[in-house]
Amino acid sequence: MEFETQVAEAIRHIRTVFDEKCSIGLVLGSGLGAFADQLGEPVSLPTTVIPHYPRSTVEGHAGNLILGKMHGKNVAAFKGRVHYYEGYSMNQVTFGIRLFAQLGVKTLIVTNAAGGVNLSFESGDLMLITSHVNFFFDGPLRGQNVDAWGPRFPDMSGEYDPELMALAENVARENGFPLRRGVYWGGSGPSYETPAEVRMVARLGGDAVGMSSVPEVIVARHQGIRVLGISCITNKAAGLSMTKLSHSEVTETADRVRNRFQLLLSEVIRQID
């Protein structure tokens, strides 16, 4: 079955329980999904009941699509995501972004947990993604292009919206907490980066490393959706810390900064035009 048909079937199912357009889409990464619980008048769909949607298999990724309201705006939020390392194709990894576009989303806020490469970063920092490097050695636009969705050769300059970044920085400033800026280096995982790889990333200008987000952002930009990217720096990358890396550390740190993270997202959504 063609991918375009799969997306259409999934949208038809979603429309049976929620028939309004959503202007804002959220992808909530490891340990960050609790923000979706703040949406008003929520309609919750387990992604397992959405036709063709891949099943999430990772702790900290609940696998729910929440459709609701915040500050008078309709918001669609994926509570957890699926990853390339789970064995899925790029089309499957970005299936949710294709659904967002069909739901009417014009602004995407993509979040993730990341390892800090920049030596000035501390565990618990929030980082605005200013650009990214695709180190998956695969791309979500490979294969036949659907012209109705976007151009064959989309421009990826300005992939993270400057106005949205300025808005987020103003929110952080008004609420008295720092917001870092940096380049996100996305790779396939699931093994964490080696110390040698982390040194390479640092020398090539990377500030944080992770295993998601990049394919989602590429697909969002392909469909003309503007993007704000936020990384929660949950640990120092390999070779920069005295402790071994673990997923439990990632989720524990995300939980520790939950209030700051939720305040940032809520205020950004309130002020989005």
Secondary structure, 3 states (H helix, E strand, C coil): CCHHHHHHHHHHHHHCCCCCCCCEEEEECCCCHHHHHHCEEEEEEEHHHCCCCCCCCCCCCCCEEEEEEECCEEEEEEECCCCHHHCCCHHHHCHHHHHHHHHCCCEEEEEEEEEECCCCCCCCCEEEEEEEEEECCCCCCCCCCCCCCCCCCCCCCCCCCHHHHHHHHHHHHHCCCCCEEEEEEEECCCCCCCHHHHHHHHHCCCCEEECCCHHHHHHHHHCCCEEEEEEEEEEECCCCCCCCCCHHHHHHHHHHCHHHHHHHHHHHHHHCC
